[in-house]
Amino acid sequence: MPVPFESFIPFGIMSAMFVVTGVGINFAQTRRNEGKKPRYSMDDWDRKMMVRDKQLTGTPRGQNDAPVAPPEFKINSSWKVYRSLRNGVL
C-alpha cells in the first residue's frame, strides 16, 4: 500500500511544535527552580523552610551552610510585623 508522502510535512511540523513546547516548559521550570527539579507534595515544614531559605539567601531554593546568619536576617523577618498587628499597634 503506498504511503502519501505529502502527509509527512504537516506531521513533522506538528511533532516539532510538541517538542518545542516541551523543551520550553522544561526550560522555564528549570530556570524558576534555579536548575533543580520542581518540588511536589510540599507540606507546611517545606514551605517554612523555603521562607527561611529566602530570608537567608534571597531565593526560595537557595541554601546556605554558614553557621552564622547574615546581618540582614535580623531585619527581614515578617514576625515583627505580625506581632505588632496582633497587638493592634502598627
MDTraj code that builds the backbone (N, CA, C; nanometers):
import mdtraj as md
import numpy as np

residues = "MET PRO VAL PRO PHE GLU SER PHE ILE PRO PHE GLY ILE MET SER ALA MET PHE VAL VAL THR GLY VAL GLY ILE ASN PHE ALA GLN THR ARG ARG ASN GLU GLY LYS LYS PRO ARG TYR SER MET ASP ASP TRP ASP ARG LYS MET MET VAL ARG ASP LYS GLN LEU THR GLY THR PRO ARG GLY GLN ASN ASP ALA PRO VAL ALA PRO PRO GLU PHE LYS ILE ASN SER SER TRP LYS VAL TYR ARG SER LEU ARG ASN GLY VAL LEU".split()
xyz = np.array([
    [0.0847, -0.1173, 0.0000],
    [0.0000, 0.0000, 0.0000],
    [0.0892, 0.1237, 0.0000],
    [0.0654, 0.2159, -0.0910],
    [0.1516, 0.3341, -0.0993],
    [0.1279, 0.4301, 0.0172],
    [0.2332, 0.5026, 0.0538],
    [0.2274, 0.5996, 0.1628],
    [0.2212, 0.7393, 0.1014],
    [0.1242, 0.8201, 0.1410],
    [0.1189, 0.9562, 0.0868],
    [0.2269, 1.0435, 0.1535],
    [0.3292, 1.0732, 0.0775],
    [0.4421, 1.1484, 0.1318],
    [0.4071, 1.2929, 0.1642],
    [0.2935, 1.3404, 0.1114],
    [0.2534, 1.4783, 0.1399],
    [0.2169, 1.4965, 0.2870],
    [0.1814, 1.3880, 0.3560],
    [0.1408, 1.4000, 0.4966],
    [0.2607, 1.4085, 0.5916],
    [0.3806, 1.3789, 0.5435],
    [0.4980, 1.3848, 0.6320],
    [0.5331, 1.5276, 0.6732],
    [0.5093, 1.6238, 0.5860],
    [0.5448, 1.7638, 0.6180],
    [0.4567, 1.8166, 0.7323],
    [0.3230, 1.8061, 0.7262],
    [0.2435, 1.8532, 0.8408],
    [0.2701, 1.7722, 0.9680],
    [0.2924, 1.6415, 0.9517],
    [0.3239, 1.5597, 1.0688],
    [0.4555, 1.6052, 1.1326],
    [0.5542, 1.6360, 1.0525],
    [0.6823, 1.6861, 1.1047],
    [0.6672, 1.8208, 1.1731],
    [0.5839, 1.9080, 1.1165],
    [0.5623, 2.0392, 1.1773],
    [0.4915, 2.0244, 1.3116],
    [0.3884, 1.9411, 1.3161],
    [0.3173, 1.9208, 1.4423],
    [0.4080, 1.8572, 1.5471],
    [0.4874, 1.7586, 1.5088],
    [0.5807, 1.6949, 1.6029],
    [0.6822, 1.7962, 1.6543],
    [0.7321, 1.8819, 1.5651],
    [0.8296, 1.9834, 1.6056],
    [0.7677, 2.0810, 1.7055],
    [0.6425, 2.1166, 1.6875],
    [0.5763, 2.2081, 1.7811],
    [0.5603, 2.1448, 1.9198],
    [0.5278, 2.0152, 1.9240],
    [0.5205, 1.9479, 2.0538],
    [0.6571, 1.9453, 2.1218],
    [0.7610, 1.9198, 2.0449],
    [0.8969, 1.9161, 2.1019],
    [0.9368, 2.0541, 2.1521],
    [0.9105, 2.1577, 2.0717],
    [0.9469, 2.2943, 2.1117],
    [0.8705, 2.3347, 2.2380],
    [0.7421, 2.2998, 2.2468],
    [0.6628, 2.3320, 2.3655],
    [0.7165, 2.2599, 2.4889],
    [0.7476, 2.1315, 2.4760],
    [0.8003, 2.0553, 2.5891],
    [0.9343, 2.1080, 2.6370],
    [1.0213, 2.1408, 2.5429],
    [1.1529, 2.1948, 2.5810],
    [1.1366, 2.3320, 2.6464],
    [1.0432, 2.4130, 2.5958],
    [1.0205, 2.5452, 2.6546],
    [0.9675, 2.5370, 2.7968],
    [0.8733, 2.4469, 2.8216],
    [0.8195, 2.4302, 2.9576],
    [0.9278, 2.3787, 3.0511],
    [1.0075, 2.2824, 3.0049],
    [1.1167, 2.2293, 3.0871],
    [1.2179, 2.3390, 3.1189],
    [1.2506, 2.4223, 3.0215],
    [1.3453, 2.5315, 3.0442],
    [1.2898, 2.6322, 3.1453],
    [1.1609, 2.6673, 3.1320],
    [1.1003, 2.7642, 3.2236],
    [1.0974, 2.7108, 3.3669],
    [1.0624, 2.5824, 3.3842],
    [1.0598, 2.5249, 3.5189],
    [1.2002, 2.5159, 3.5776],
    [1.2972, 2.4826, 3.4958],
    [1.4348, 2.4735, 3.5445],
    [1.4872, 2.6106, 3.5856],
    [1.4576, 2.7138, 3.5072],
    [1.5020, 2.8488, 3.5427],
    [1.4325, 2.8978, 3.6706],
    [1.3039, 2.8653, 3.6858],
    [1.2298, 2.9096, 3.8037],
    [1.2822, 2.8422, 3.9299],
    [1.3278, 2.7182, 3.9185],
    [1.3746, 2.6423, 4.0341],
    [1.5263, 2.6429, 4.0476],
    [1.5927, 2.7363, 3.9809],
    [1.7380, 2.7523, 3.9896],
    [1.8135, 2.6253, 3.9516],
    [1.7676, 2.5577, 3.8474],
    [1.8353, 2.4388, 3.7982],
    [1.8041, 2.3112, 3.8737],
    [1.7167, 2.3186, 3.9718],
    [1.6805, 2.1995, 4.0492],
    [1.5459, 2.1473, 4.0033],
    [1.5175, 2.0232, 4.0368],
    [1.3897, 1.9641, 3.9980],
    [1.2768, 2.0296, 4.0758],
    [1.1560, 2.0402, 4.0169],
    [1.0443, 2.1024, 4.0894],
    [1.0023, 2.0202, 4.2100],
    [0.9490, 2.0887, 4.3095],
    [0.9053, 2.0228, 4.4321],
    [0.7576, 1.9880, 4.4206],
    [0.7242, 1.8663, 4.4627],
    [0.5862, 1.8200, 4.4634],
    [0.5488, 1.7803, 4.6058],
    [0.4219, 1.7856, 4.6376],
    [0.3677, 1.7430, 4.7673],
    [0.4382, 1.8127, 4.8838],
    [0.4429, 1.9454, 4.8784],
    [0.5068, 2.0200, 4.9867],
    [0.4103, 2.0315, 5.1040],
    [0.4618, 2.0128, 5.2241],
    [0.3815, 2.0317, 5.3438],
    [0.4233, 2.1626, 5.4105],
    [0.3689, 2.1882, 5.5282],
    [0.3973, 2.3147, 5.5975],
    [0.5454, 2.3291, 5.6303],
    [0.6100, 2.2186, 5.6680],
    [0.7519, 2.2249, 5.7020],
    [0.8342, 2.2695, 5.5813],
    [0.8056, 2.2145, 5.4642],
    [0.8792, 2.2528, 5.3436],
    [0.8573, 2.3999, 5.3107],
    [0.7335, 2.4468, 5.3256],
    [0.7058, 2.5879, 5.2971],
    [0.7780, 2.6798, 5.3959],
    [0.7812, 2.6415, 5.5227],
    [0.8525, 2.7229, 5.6225],
    [1.0022, 2.7242, 5.5951],
    [1.0558, 2.6119, 5.5512],
    [1.1981, 2.6075, 5.5181],
    [1.2285, 2.6913, 5.3942],
    [1.1339, 2.6972, 5.3007],
    [1.1533, 2.7824, 5.1833],
    [1.1518, 2.9296, 5.2221],
    [1.0649, 2.9666, 5.3176],
    [1.0635, 3.1051, 5.3665],
    [1.1951, 3.1360, 5.4369],
    [1.2438, 3.0422, 5.5174],
    [1.3716, 3.0623, 5.5864],
    [1.4863, 3.0740, 5.4871],
    [1.4874, 2.9879, 5.3859],
    [1.5926, 2.9950, 5.2845],
    [1.5861, 3.1260, 5.2076],
    [1.4643, 3.1742, 5.1813],
    [1.4520, 3.3026, 5.1111],
    [1.5058, 3.4164, 5.1966],
    [1.4834, 3.4100, 5.3276],
    [1.5356, 3.5153, 5.4150],
    [1.6872, 3.5075, 5.4256],
    [1.7420, 3.3872, 5.4258],
    [1.8870, 3.3728, 5.4409],
    [1.9628, 3.4033, 5.3130],
    [1.9116, 3.3557, 5.1991],
    [1.9888, 3.3650, 5.0749],
    [1.9282, 3.4585, 4.9725],
    [1.8006, 3.4937, 4.9851],
    [1.7364, 3.5798, 4.8870],
    [1.6583, 3.5036, 4.7821],
    [1.6705, 3.3715, 4.7782],
    [1.5940, 3.2902, 4.6837],
    [1.5315, 3.1739, 4.7588],
    [1.4099, 3.1325, 4.7202],
    [1.3445, 3.0241, 4.7943],
    [1.4133, 2.8888, 4.7790],
    [1.4879, 2.8670, 4.6717],
    [1.5543, 2.7382, 4.6521],
    [1.7002, 2.7410, 4.6958],
    [1.7520, 2.8576, 4.7305],
    [1.8911, 2.8673, 4.7727],
    [1.9104, 2.8179, 4.9142],
    [2.0247, 2.7565, 4.9384],
    [2.0550, 2.7078, 5.0718],
    [2.1925, 2.7586, 5.1122],
    [2.2119, 2.7727, 5.2427],
    [2.3349, 2.8289, 5.2944],
    [2.3857, 2.7393, 5.4064],
    [2.5145, 2.7117, 5.4076],
    [2.5694, 2.6268, 5.5129],
    [2.6544, 2.7051, 5.6126],
    [2.6448, 2.8374, 5.6084],
    [2.7209, 2.9187, 5.7028],
    [2.6640, 2.9017, 5.8431],
    [2.7495, 2.8893, 5.9461],
    [2.6981, 2.8709, 6.0817],
    [2.6356, 2.9967, 6.1415],
    [2.6677, 3.1126, 6.0857],
    [2.6154, 3.2386, 6.1373],
    [2.5299, 3.3029, 6.0276],
    [2.4103, 3.3470, 6.0641],
    [2.3218, 3.4118, 5.9675],
    [2.3770, 3.5480, 5.9294],
    [2.3506, 3.5943, 5.8069],
    [2.3963, 3.7276, 5.7678],
    [2.3231, 3.8350, 5.8464],
    [2.3793, 3.9558, 5.8558],
    [2.3155, 4.0617, 5.9358],
    [2.1774, 4.1018, 5.8840],
    [2.1501, 4.0820, 5.7545],
    [2.0184, 4.1184, 5.7008],
    [1.9082, 4.0282, 5.7548],
    [1.9434, 3.9134, 5.8071],
    [1.8443, 3.8172, 5.8559],
    [1.7674, 3.8725, 5.9758],
    [1.8266, 3.9649, 6.0509],
    [1.7609, 4.0207, 6.1690],
    [1.6448, 4.1127, 6.1327],
    [1.6526, 4.1783, 6.0175],
    [1.5518, 4.2799, 5.9850],
    [1.4566, 4.2381, 5.8734],
    [1.4748, 4.1224, 5.8103],
    [1.3863, 4.0863, 5.7000],
    [1.2833, 3.9823, 5.7397],
    [1.2523, 3.9723, 5.8654],
    [1.1531, 3.8767, 5.9113],
    [1.0162, 3.9428, 5.9189],
    [0.9123, 3.8663, 5.8878],
    [0.7767, 3.9206, 5.8963],
    [0.7184, 3.9022, 6.0362],
    [0.7916, 3.8405, 6.1268],
    [0.7410, 3.8149, 6.2611],
    [0.7159, 3.9446, 6.3371],
    [0.8007, 4.0448, 6.3200],
    [0.7818, 4.1720, 6.3893],
    [0.6528, 4.2394, 6.3431],
    [0.6234, 4.2327, 6.2150],
    [0.5007, 4.2926, 6.1636],
    [0.3804, 4.2170, 6.2164],
    [0.3876, 4.0844, 6.2170],
    [0.2764, 4.0028, 6.2666],
    [0.2517, 4.0311, 6.4141],
    [0.3581, 4.0406, 6.4928],
    [0.3430, 4.0642, 6.6361],
    [0.2799, 4.2009, 6.6615],
    [0.3204, 4.3034, 6.5835],
    [0.2633, 4.4360, 6.6043],
    [0.1187, 4.4410, 6.5557],
    [0.0846, 4.3684, 6.4502],
    [-0.0548, 4.3649, 6.4039],
    [-0.1426, 4.2906, 6.5038],
    [-0.0895, 4.1866, 6.5636],
    [-0.1673, 4.1087, 6.6591],
    [-0.1987, 4.1910, 6.7836],
    [-0.1060, 4.2776, 6.8242],
    [-0.1265, 4.3614, 6.9417],
    [-0.2068, 4.4880, 6.9098],
    [-0.2337, 4.5118, 6.7819],
    [-0.3086, 4.6303, 6.7438],
    [-0.2240, 4.7539, 6.7286],
    [-0.0929, 4.7385, 6.7301],
    [-0.0019, 4.8529, 6.7168],
    [0.0692, 4.8385, 6.5836],
    [0.0681, 4.9448, 6.5069],
    [0.1405, 4.9402, 6.3801],
    [0.2272, 5.0597, 6.3634],
])
top = md.Topology()
chain = top.add_chain()
for i, resn in enumerate(residues, 1):
    res = top.add_residue(resn, chain, resSeq=i)
    for name in ("N", "CA", "C"):
        top.add_atom(name, md.element.get_by_symbol(name[0]), res)
traj = md.Trajectory(xyz[None], top)
